[in-house]
Amino acid sequence: MSNIFSPELSAFWERSQAAFDSALRTFLSSSISPYGESVDKLKNLDDAVAYALGIDSEAKPGKHIRPMLCLLCSHFLGNTSGDAMPFALAIEIMHNFTLVHDDIEDQDDWRRGRPSVWKKHGFDQGINIGDFMQNLVYRCLLQSQTTLSIAQTLRLCQLMTNTIEMTIRGQTLDMNARKQQIKMDEYMKIVTYKTGYCLAAPLVAGAIIAGADETTQATLTQIGLALGPLFQIRDDVIDLTANKGRAEIGSDIREGKRSVLVAIACDRAPQTQTQKLLQILDTPRMENTTDEILWCRDLFDQCGAFEQAKVMCDQLSTQMFENLDKLPRSLSAPLSEVIDYLRKRNA
């Protein structure tokens, strides 16, 4: 995706992607335990972590948006030493361990065009794999103490702890919304917690590592908390226009997910149609038919949900661009390119 950016950002993106991929593989290849002794690689654990992170031999390269945001912020705020790599590794592992558990909780069989971790390795192993990955997050963060101050390392650990907590709260709200009619304010709270904090964290971490002031960190937090909902709204739309790497379009409907399109339809559609929509959403996923998926998509189209989702993305983009003006030009210019890409993405 580097070729969609300006030459300077494209060069940085390509270089950083390669460095991140190499650092991630090196980190996971270590055969030394936390206690210093050599340990054997375990089937259904070490291989499963590589699978979950998409770096096994059969995986397609990922976009790694979250670690790239961390590396970008640190670099364009003046830190070019590579000190941001431990947090970049940590946020990618953190994001993916939540996906491992998400897929179990949602009974999702597919992730990125192939079986999800629990579907490949089993339900029990899936829980264990996610738990292990959560521990790896903090092993990554502790690597920061070799190049950063103790205060910076503690701040990064605190940031990650808060991010994990808010993400889990968002997942709880998401699960609580099952079999309920959802309002837009409820939807926005879910996606801000579940996605916003996970996208704000790498931006703020990059600033912490670069020694940026509190005002810059606060501004980046606000950008991230708007970027998260924008990212999720695009995901909700892509689910019915592409397939997000799953077996077919409409996976969110089969899952019963209360997406932005559902929230808009619940607000705009006649009661009889809303009731039918909720009935389809609450049908066990294996019992949903293709005709039902297409009926939902037609309903969303008729009530202007796709158009309203675009309006919401544009509004969130405007909010972010206003905050970008408060940042140093060295960072605001490349970050605006990334935001524009995420606003328009189709995969």
N, C-alpha and C positions, 0 to 999 in steps of 0.2 A: 504493500500500500504506500510505500515511500514515494512512488512516482506521482502521487496526487498532490504533493506538497511543493513548496518553492525549493529551488536547488539547495539552499543552505539547510533547510529543515530536512529535506530528503536525504542529504548526506549524513546528517546527524542521526536520523531515524534508522537508516540502514546500518550504520556503524554501531549504534547502541543496541539494535536488535541482535546483531551478531555477538556482541559482548555479553548481553544478557543470556542468550541461549547457551553460550559457552560456560558462563558462571553457574547457571542452573544445573547443567549436566555435571560440572565439576563438584558442586555441592552434593548432589545426589549420589555421586559415585564413591563418596567417602565410605570406607569400610571400618572407620574408627567409631566406637561407641562414645557416648558422653563421658564415660569413665576412663577412656583412653585405650582400652584394649580392642583388638581386632574382632569384628563380628562378621558372621556369614550373612550374605544376602538371602532374604527369605521369600519364598514363593507366596503369592497373595498378599505381599506387603511392599517390598521394594519395587518389584515389577509393576504393581498396581499403582504406586505413587507416580511412576513415570508415565503410566497409561493415563491417569487422571490429569496430569499436567500436559499431556499431549507431546511428550518428547520420546516416546517409544519409536521403534523402527517403522511402524505402520501409520504414524500420525501425520497429519498435514500441519504445516507451521501455523501457529496461532498469531493473533494480532498483539497480544500482551499489552493491552491499552493501559492497565493500571501501573505496571512497572515502568512503562515508557513515560507516563506522566510524571513519575517521581524523578527519573533520570533527566527528563526535559527541564523540569523546574530547577533542579539543582544546577544543571549545566548552564542554563541561560540566566541564572542569578549569580553566576560567577564561580561555582565550584566545579572544576573540570578534572578533579583528582580521582574520580571513581568511588568516592566515599558513600555515594547513594546506593551502590549495588546491593548491600545487605538488606536494606529496606525494600528495594525493588523485588528482590527474591521473596522476601517475607510477604509482601502484599499479593504477589501472584499465588503463592502457596495458600495464603489465607482465603483468597477468593475461591480457589478451586476446592479447598476442603469444605467450604459451605455448599458448593455445588454437589459434591458427593453426598452430603447429608440431605440437601434439597431434593435430589432425585429419589432418594429413599422415601422421604416424607410425602412426595408427590406421586410416587410410584411411576416415575418417568423412565421408560425403557431406553431412550435414546439421548445422546448428548454429542453434539458436534459430528453428526453423521454416522455414529457407530454406537454399539451398546453402552449404556451408562455403566459406571464402575460397579454398582451393586448388581446389575443384570449380568455382568461378565464374571464377577468374583463371588456373588452370593450376598444375601441380605446381611448376615452376621459379619462377614469379612468387610462389607461396605462400611458398616459402622466403625469397625476397628481401623480401617484405612483412613477414614476421615479424622478420627481421633489422633492417629499418628501424625497426620499432616498438620494438625493444629499445633502439636508440640514442635514440629520442624520450624514453624513460624518464629518461635522465640529463639531457637538455636540460630536462625539467620540473624535476628536482631542483635544477639549477643556478639556477633562478629563485628558490630559497629564499634565496640569498645577498643578495638585495636587502632582505629584511626580518628575517632571522634572523642570529645570530652565525655566524662561520666554523665554530666548534666544533659548533654545532647542524647546520649544513649538512653537514659532514663525517660527523657521526653518522648523519644520514639516508641519505647515500650508502652508508655502511658497512652500515646496516640493509638497504637495498635489495639491495646486492651479496650479502649473506649469504642473503637471501630467495630471490633468483634461483638461487643455487647449491643451496640445499636443495630447491627446487622441481624443478630438473633432476635432482638425485639421486633424488627421489621418482619422477619419470617413468622414470628408468633402472630402478629397482626394479620399477616397474609393467611395463615391457617385458620385464625379466628373468623375470617371473612367468608370461609367456605359455607356454602348453602345459605348465604345471606344476600340480600339486595344491597349493593354497595353505592355509597355516595362519593362524589368527586373529592371532597375533603378527606374522606377516609382513604381513598386510593392514593392521594398525594402524600399522606402521612406514611403509608406503607412503603412507597417507593423511595421516599426521602430517607427513611430509616434503613431500608434493606439495600438500596443501591447508592444513595447519595453519600453516605458517610464513607463507603468503601471507595468512592471516587474522589472525595475530598481528601482522604488520608494521604495518598501518594503526593498530591499537590503540596500539602502542608509539610509533609516529611522532607520533600525536596528543599523547601524554604528553610526548615530547621537546619538541615545539613549545610546549606549555603550560608548560614548565619544571618538570614533575613530578619527584619524586625517584626514585632508583634502585629503591626498594622498590615503588613504584607501577608502574614500567616492568616489573619482574620479575613482578609479579602479573598484569599485562595480558598478558605473554608466556604465562603458564600458562593463562590464559583462552583465548587465541587457539589454543594448541596442542591444547586440548580442543574448541574450536569447529570447527576444521578437520575432524577425524574425524566429529563430529556432522553437519556440513554434507554430507560425502561419503556417509555412511550414508543420510541422507535422499535424496540424489541417486540412490543405488543402488536404493532402494525405489521412488522416483518413476518410474524407468525402466520398471518393470513395472506401475505403476498409473496413470501418465499417459504422457507421452512425451518430457519434457524439451525440447520444441521440435524434436524430430526427426520423421522421417517416420512412425514407428510405434513402438509399445512394443517393448521387448526389444532395443533397439539395443546395449546392453552385452553381451547374449548373442551377437548376431551378430558383435560386435567380438572376442569371446573374452575379455572382461574378467573378471578375478578379483575380483568384487565381494564385499561383505560377505555377501550371500546365498549366494554360491558357497563362501566360507570356512566358513560355518555348515553348509551341506549336506555339505561334505567331512568335517566333524567328526561329523555326526549320521546321515547316510544310509547304508544298506547299501552294501557295496562295489560290487555290480553296478550300482546306481543312480548311484553316484558316477562309475563308469567311463563310463556312458552320458552323464552330464552333461558330463564332460570331453571326450568325443568330439564332442558337439554344439558345445561352446565352440571346439574346435579345427577345426571345419569352416569352410572359406572362407565369408565372410559372405554372399555372393550365393547360396550353396547351402543356407543354413538355411531351413527351412520354417516356416510359421506353427504347424503342429502341434508342431514341436520347441520353439518358444518357449513354447507353452502347456504342454507337458510339463514344461519346466524350472520354469515358474511353479507348477505343481501340486506338483512335488517340493519346492520351497521352502516351499510352504504346508503340506505333509504333515509336514515335519521341523521346523516351527515357526520357520523362518528370519525371517519377517516379524515375528513376536512378539518374537523374540530381538533383532532390529534395534531395535525400539522400546525394549526393556529397556536396550540399550546406549546409546541416545540419552538415556534418562532418567538413566542413571548418569553420563554425561558432563555433563548439565545440572546434576546435583547437585554435581559437582566444580566446575563453573564458579560456581554460586551460592555455594558455600563461599568461593571466592576473591573474589567480589564484595563480601562482608562486610568485606574488608580495604581496600576503596577508599572514597574520599569519597562520601558519600551523593549528592552532586550528580551523580556519574557512575554509581554503581552502580544507581540507580533506572531511568534511561533505558536503560542497557545491558542490564539484566535483561529489559526489554520486548523488545528486539531479539533476545536469545538465545531467549526463549520463542517468538517468531514463527518463527525459523529452525528450532526444534525441531519445530514443527507444520506447517511449510509443505508444500504439495502441488504446487508448481510451481517 
